[in-house]
Amino acid sequence: MKKIEAIIRKSKFTTVKNALHEVGINFFSYWDVTGLGNEQEGHVYRGVSYSTSDIQRRYLSIVVNDDFLDVAIKAILDSASTGDVGDGKIFVSNIEECYRIRTGEKGGTTLK
């Protein structure tokens, strides 16, 4: 099992959520977050200068079986990208075990 952590633009959340649903990923957690990035370049919109690091982000936490990893990452990459600085990041890590609290069941079948 893998854990996918994605930090995306808040404005792209609905598009990403729909893309994940289309590939069969129907459960994940998310939070609204603000952070600082490496980008030092500011942008001007309607005469107002703003920093790309101050754009509201959404943090997604998704646990998938190994066979869904590439599909999930492709769905996020394709749906979250604007081509502009500040589109976000995806991190992947290993998950040792998963338990369904209601039944005590463990393993990859708990993700279905």
N, C-alpha and C positions, 0 to 999 in steps of 0.2 A: 504494500500500500504506500501511497505517496501523499504528502500534504503540499498543496499548491497555495502559496500566499501571493496575492496579486494586489498591487496598489495602482488604482486606475483613476482617471478623471471622474469626478462625481457625475458630470454631464453624460458620460458614456455608460453609466451603470445599467440602465434599462436595456440598451443594446447588447451589452455583455451578458446580462441575465437571460435574455431571450436566446442568444447564441448558445449558452450553456444548456438551456432547456431543450433546444433543438438536437443536441448531441447526447441527450439522456442524463444530464446531470441536473437533478431537481432539488438537491439539498446542499446548502452551504450557508455559512454565517458571514455577516458583513458588519462593518463599523464605519462611521464617518470619522476621518482623521485629518490632521494637518501636520505637515512636516517640512523639513528643509532638505533641499537637494543640492547637487553639485552645480546646477545652472546659476550663473551670475548675471546673465543677460536679462534685462527687463524688456517688457513689451509695452506698447502704447495702444490703447483702445479708446476711441472717441476722445482723444486728447488727454486721457488719464494714463499715467505710467503705473504699471504694476509688475510685481515679481512673479515669475512662473512658480516659484516655490510656495507662494501663498495661495495658490488655487486649491479649492477644497478637493479632497481625495476621498475615495472609498476603498477600504481594505477588505479584501475577500479572503476567506479561509475555506478551502475546499479539500476534502480528503477523498481520494479515488483509488480504485484498484489499479494495479500497474497497467493493465490493458487500456485504461481510459486516459492515461497521462497525456499522450501525444494529441489525442482528440481534444482534450480540455484546453491544453496550451494553445493549440491552433485556433480554437474558438475564441479564446481571450485575445490573442494577438490580432486576429482578423477583425474583431468587433471593437476593440479598444483603441486601435491606432487612428490618430488623426494626421500623422506625419509631422507633427510639430513637437518642439521640445516640451517635455513635461508629460508625455503620454503615460509614464509609469514604469513599473518593474514587476517581474514575476520571479518568485523564489520557489524552489522545489526541495523538499526534504523527505527522508524516509520516516515511515510510521511503523513502529514495532508491532503494535497490536491494537485492536479495536473491540470494544464490548458494547452490546446493546443492553442498556440498563434494565429495561422492562423484563427481558427473558434470561439474561445472563449469557446469551449466545456470544461467541467471539469469532473473530476472523473476518475475512473479506466479505462474507455474505451479509454481514451487518450493515453494509453500505448500500444494499439493494432495497 
